[in-house]
Amino acid sequence: MASHVADSRDGQAAERAERLSEVVVALADENANLQRALETRIVIEQAKGVLAARLDVDVHEAFRVLRLAARSNRIRLHDLAMRVVESRETPPEIEQRDY
């Protein structure tokens, strides 16, 4: 009887450990996704500021221009924003049109 109780407790402990491990993995994945989203958002915010200064518009208009240029050229918003931030030149996808 005592052996059966011990086996049952061991089984429950192993089950809890497995569930805990699954939760830890899920939380680590979620954390990584949130970190990527934050990093993407930071680049987009920086690009908005850069474009606002270059185009002499407010940040809302700068975001509208950035978003429209990305959509019109089938470029990910983050990728175009990164190009804005990394270069002193405004990408041609933004300069080519009168947004």
C-alpha positions, 0 to 999 in steps of 0.5 A, spaced: 500 500 500 505 504 501 509 503 495 502 504 491 502 511 494 509 513 493 508 511 486 502 515 485 505 521 488 511 520 483 507 520 478 503 526 480 510 530 481 512 528 474 506 530 471 506 537 474 514 537 472 512 536 465 506 541 465 511 546 468 516 545 463 510 546 458 508 553 461 516 555 461 517 553 454 510 557 452 512 563 456 519 563 453 516 563 446 511 569 448 517 573 451 521 572 445 515 574 440 514 580 445 521 582 444 521 582 437 515 586 437 518 591 441 524 592 437 520 592 431 516 598 434 522 602 436 525 602 429 518 604 426 518 610 431 525 612 430 523 612 422 517 616 423 521 621 427 527 621 421 521 622 416 518 627 420 524 631 420 526 630 413 519 631 410 518 637 414 511 634 417 508 631 423 510 624 426 502 622 424 503 624 417 510 621 417 507 614 419 502 615 413 507 616 408 512 610 411 506 605 411 503 607 404 510 607 401 511 600 404 504 597 402 505 600 395 512 597 394 510 590 397 515 591 403 515 590 410 513 596 414 519 594 419 524 593 413 523 600 410 523 603 417 530 600 418 532 603 411 530 610 413 533 609 420 540 606 417 541 611 411 542 619 411 538 618 404 531 617 404 529 610 400 527 611 393 520 608 395 518 614 399 521 619 395 518 616 388 511 618 390 508 625 392 505 622 398 
